[in-house]
Amino acid sequence: MMNKVCSYLYAKASTIGQYTRNEKGAQAIEYVGVAAVVVVLIIALMSLFGKESGGIASTLVDKVKEAIDKIKIGG
């Protein structure tokens, strides 16, 4: 009886170990973390330097407007 219980527990422990060693998706989570840090840094920089009239935020908005104006739709 004890041998069956020990065998069952060993089998369950080995299947749990397989799930903990599974690293599928870990790289995607790392990329999401890095992207989140970059977004937070950009927001922080824009809030620090964007209040000036010639700040990063106004320059960025001007460049985006120029790029949109250059797009030709239709013929």
N, C-alpha and C positions, 0 to 999 in steps of 0.2 A: 504494500500500500504506500509506504513512504517513498519507495523508488518511483512510483507513478507520479506522486505529487512533485517530487524533485525534478523529474523529467518534464512535467508540464510547466513548472516555473522556469526552468531553463529555456524551454521553447518560447515562452512568452517574453522573457528577458532578451532573447536574441532578436525577436521581431521588433521589440521596442528599440533596440540598438540600431537596427537597420533604418528606422525612421529618424533617429537622431543624427546618423551619419550622412543622411541624404542632403546634399547641398544644391539641389536643383532650385533655381530661382534666386540663389544668393547674390549672383552678380547683378541681376535686375534690381534687387533691393538696394545694393550699393550705388548703382547709377541714380536711382530715385533720391537717395540721400544726398549725393553730390549735387544733383540738380536743385534740390530744396535749399541747400546751403548757398548756391550761386544766386538763386532768386532772392533769398534774404539779404545777401550782400548788395545786390543791385538796388533793392528797395531802400536799404540803409543809406547807400551812397546818394541815391536820388533825393532822399529826404534831407540829407546833410547839405548837398551842394545845389539842389534844385531850386532853392528860394531866391537865388540871384537872378537878375534879368538875363544874363548870358550864361546861366548855369547849364549843367548837363541835361536836365530835364527839358528845358526849352530848346536846346540844340538838338536833342534826340527827336523831339516833336517836329521841329523844322525839317530835319532830314527825312523823316517818314512822310511828311507832306510833300516834299520834293519828289520822293520816289513814287508816290501815288499819282502826282500830277504828270509824271513822265509815261505812265501806263496809257496806251492807246487802245480803246475798245472799238472793235468794228473795223471798217475799211476806211 
